[in-house]
Amino acid sequence: MIEKSTFQFLKDLSQNNNKEWFHDHQKEYKALKENILVFTADVIAEFGLIDPTIAELEPKKCLFRINRDIRFSKNKDPYKTNVGISMAKGGRKTDNAGYYINIQPGDSFVGGGQYMVPPDDLKKIRQEIDYNFADFKAILENDAFSSFYGGLSVDPSMFLKRPPKGYDAENPAIEFLKYKSFTAIKSIPDPTVLSKDFLKECVTGMTALKPLVEFLNREE
């Protein structure tokens, strides 16, 4: 269960995003990290029974660092004000499709898929969609997926304006062949995040997403 103190730390950090404040609140940050590690372990234990590819993941290796990479950013805030949990076959640092939980006051969500797909993987996924469009369409139209997520996320920056090279505009799958990311997310309100229902909501969402993740990770 996500503790109220975890949310409070993230709220306070958003108002005091500097190294001095963070250094003075190491005790609170350590409590947050412990809370998130326990929650992540609970998710892995429960969802790992449904998707064995994540069953052996180590909770600490599923978490993103709180430090921001500010080298090429105009925003010089040193810390993230959210907690990101990534679970994928092979671990967080692979390019495999997987599951993602974002914990942040006012902007928590569960979902996953594959974001900003590397060119070689994108070529394979497009070919898979082209060859097996009926399978792909059935996944998106499945009641569990459509009722939980409503469909794939649509980000204009992750969508080609023209058909990708080698595909005709009349291709039945052309709408999806233009995608450069294949993700789905559902926002979760703060009261749910801070309740015992959050674990169940995450497992429900990840279960609904599993067929899409498996499709994106298909081997040739």
C-alpha positions as MATLAB code, in Angstrom:
seq = 'MIEKSTFQFLKDLSQNNNKEWFHDHQKEYKALKENILVFTADVIAEFGLIDPTIAELEPKKCLFRINRDIRFSKNKDPYKTNVGISMAKGGRKTDNAGYYINIQPGDSFVGGGQYMVPPDDLKKIRQEIDYNFADFKAILENDAFSSFYGGLSVDPSMFLKRPPKGYDAENPAIEFLKYKSFTAIKSIPDPTVLSKDFLKECVTGMTALKPLVEFLNREE';
ca = [
       0.000    0.000    0.000;
       1.270    3.470   -0.862;
       1.665    5.522    2.311;
       0.405    9.077    2.688;
       3.937   10.042    3.722;
       5.169    8.978    0.271;
       2.734   11.350   -1.402;
       3.594   14.102    1.065;
       7.308   13.784    0.320;
       6.667   14.092   -3.418;
       4.444   17.134   -2.843;
       7.061   18.776   -0.633;
       9.821   17.953   -3.120;
       7.881   19.639   -5.923;
       7.944   22.842   -3.841;
      11.565   22.457   -2.713;
      13.366   20.893   -5.648;
      16.943   21.564   -4.629;
      19.877   19.568   -3.289;
      19.943   21.286    0.094;
      16.330   20.418    0.911;
      16.728   16.874   -0.391;
      19.845   16.348    1.726;
      17.993   17.541    4.826;
      15.127   15.109    4.178;
      17.043   11.890    3.553;
      15.103   10.130    6.307;
      11.791   10.821    4.557;
      13.227    9.801    1.189;
      14.488    6.496    2.587;
      11.007    5.839    3.999;
       9.508    6.559    0.562;
      11.941    4.213   -1.136;
      11.214    1.418    1.325;
       7.473    1.900    0.828;
       7.850    1.733   -2.966;
      10.092   -1.345   -2.812;
       7.542   -3.211   -0.680;
       4.717   -2.188   -3.016;
       6.721   -3.241   -6.088;
       7.479   -6.608   -4.490;
       3.759   -7.093   -3.858;
       2.941   -6.306   -7.501;
       5.606   -8.723   -8.756;
       4.428  -11.463   -6.393;
       0.817  -11.166   -7.506;
       1.180  -10.343  -11.197;
       4.112  -12.725  -11.603;
       1.587  -15.542  -11.257;
      -0.132  -14.179  -14.377;
       2.959  -13.162  -16.363;
       5.922  -15.394  -15.404;
       8.333  -13.195  -17.407;
       8.368  -10.664  -14.566;
       8.139  -13.104  -11.649;
      11.884  -13.073  -10.945;
      12.461   -9.332  -11.257;
      14.146   -7.579   -8.333;
      12.040   -4.671   -7.034;
      15.026   -2.332   -6.696;
      15.908   -2.869  -10.360;
      12.390   -1.874  -11.424;
      12.676    1.657  -10.025;
      13.899    4.688  -11.925;
      16.428    6.951  -10.224;
      14.967   10.062   -8.641;
      17.818   12.181  -10.022;
      17.023   13.948  -13.283;
      19.439   14.099  -16.212;
      19.654   17.874  -16.617;
      22.568   18.011  -19.052;
      20.441   18.879  -22.080;
      17.352   20.233  -20.336;
      16.273   23.825  -19.781;
      14.626   22.617  -16.578;
      17.474   22.361  -14.076;
      15.469   20.894  -11.195;
      17.725   18.105   -9.899;
      14.994   15.650   -8.897;
      11.942   13.969  -10.361;
       8.703   14.538   -8.471;
       7.263   11.155   -9.388;
       8.137    7.526   -8.775;
       8.365    5.326  -11.869;
       8.153    1.533  -11.672;
       8.967   -0.436  -14.830;
       8.532   -4.188  -15.195;
       9.526   -5.920  -18.425;
      10.879   -9.240  -19.608;
      14.644   -9.072  -19.128;
      14.476   -6.060  -16.832;
      13.912   -2.317  -16.972;
      16.949   -1.559  -19.144;
      15.878   -3.755  -22.051;
      13.939   -2.455  -25.055;
      11.189   -5.015  -24.483;
       7.575   -3.995  -24.085;
       6.431   -4.115  -20.482;
       4.390   -2.572  -17.709;
       4.682    0.815  -16.013;
       3.276    2.332  -12.832;
       3.612    6.060  -12.190;
       3.097    7.365   -8.671;
       2.699   11.127   -8.405;
       0.178   13.329   -6.598;
      -2.464   14.275   -9.155;
      -0.865   12.309  -11.995;
      -0.641    8.629  -11.077;
      -1.341    6.001  -13.714;
      -0.857    2.373  -14.676;
      -0.160    1.069  -18.157;
       2.705    0.126  -20.397;
       3.528   -1.171  -23.837;
       6.559    0.094  -25.714;
       7.424    3.804  -25.898;
       9.622    5.332  -28.611;
      10.305    1.940  -30.185;
      13.879    1.586  -31.550;
      13.970    1.521  -35.395;
      14.836   -2.169  -35.773;
      12.142   -3.215  -33.299;
       9.634   -0.861  -34.906;
      10.232   -2.496  -38.274;
       9.524   -5.934  -36.757;
       6.396   -4.738  -34.948;
       5.002   -3.151  -38.106;
       5.621   -6.360  -39.998;
       3.892   -8.336  -37.231;
       0.876   -6.007  -37.335;
       0.751   -6.209  -41.131;
       0.948  -10.011  -41.192;
      -1.310  -10.598  -38.179;
      -3.643   -7.623  -38.135;
      -6.619   -9.723  -37.059;
      -4.721  -10.793  -33.929;
      -3.640   -7.223  -33.169;
      -7.124   -5.835  -33.695;
      -8.636   -8.518  -31.465;
      -6.270   -7.525  -28.652;
      -7.335   -3.875  -28.843;
     -11.019   -4.799  -29.052;
     -10.871   -7.258  -26.165;
     -13.299   -6.219  -23.428;
     -10.678   -6.251  -20.662;
      -8.319   -3.968  -22.603;
     -10.890   -1.618  -24.110;
     -12.872   -1.167  -20.888;
      -9.774   -0.443  -18.807;
      -7.746    1.675  -21.243;
     -10.174    2.730  -23.962;
      -7.523    2.104  -26.622;
      -3.912    2.913  -27.417;
      -2.491    6.259  -26.354;
      -2.398    8.739  -29.225;
       0.551   11.134  -29.113;
       0.854   13.233  -32.311;
       4.641   13.305  -31.940;
       4.659    9.488  -31.958;
       2.560    9.172  -35.100;
       3.690    9.402  -38.736;
       1.723   11.704  -41.028;
       2.400    9.463  -44.031;
       2.472    5.673  -44.407;
       5.847    4.185  -43.440;
       8.122    3.132  -46.274;
       6.984   -0.112  -47.860;
       3.323    0.167  -46.849;
       0.390    1.285  -48.968;
      -2.068    3.897  -47.754;
      -4.877    1.415  -48.424;
      -3.453   -1.187  -46.050;
      -6.221   -2.143  -43.559;
      -3.749   -1.689  -40.697;
      -2.325    1.623  -41.903;
      -3.629    3.596  -38.903;
      -1.536    1.468  -36.560;
       1.424    1.087  -38.916;
       1.978    4.843  -38.529;
       2.537    4.517  -34.775;
       6.054    4.940  -33.380;
       4.962    4.047  -29.838;
       2.461    1.451  -28.678;
       1.307    2.336  -25.188;
      -1.860    2.458  -23.122;
      -2.351    4.168  -19.767;
      -5.138    4.766  -17.282;
      -5.071    7.601  -14.768;
      -5.660    6.589  -11.170;
      -7.115    9.141   -8.705;
      -5.153    9.937   -5.554;
      -7.652    8.338   -3.116;
      -7.320    5.013   -4.960;
      -3.519    5.226   -5.012;
      -3.533    5.703   -1.243;
      -5.865    2.764   -0.640;
      -5.504   -1.006   -0.568;
      -7.369   -1.072   -3.898;
      -4.352    0.332   -5.767;
      -2.531   -3.002   -5.890;
      -5.622   -4.698   -7.304;
      -6.108   -1.870   -9.830;
      -2.511   -2.202  -11.023;
      -2.761   -5.981  -11.410;
      -6.080   -5.626  -13.253;
      -4.588   -3.075  -15.645;
      -1.439   -5.083  -16.243;
      -3.466   -8.232  -16.872;
      -5.551   -6.373  -19.462;
      -2.323   -5.167  -21.100;
      -0.562   -8.545  -21.141;
      -1.797   -9.675  -24.612;
      -0.522   -6.433  -26.166;
       2.840   -6.736  -24.406;
       3.180  -10.320  -25.632;
       2.302   -9.287  -29.189;
       4.909   -6.502  -29.164;
       7.538   -8.909  -27.822;
       6.901  -11.653  -30.372;
      10.068  -13.243  -31.722;
      10.489  -13.726  -35.444;
];
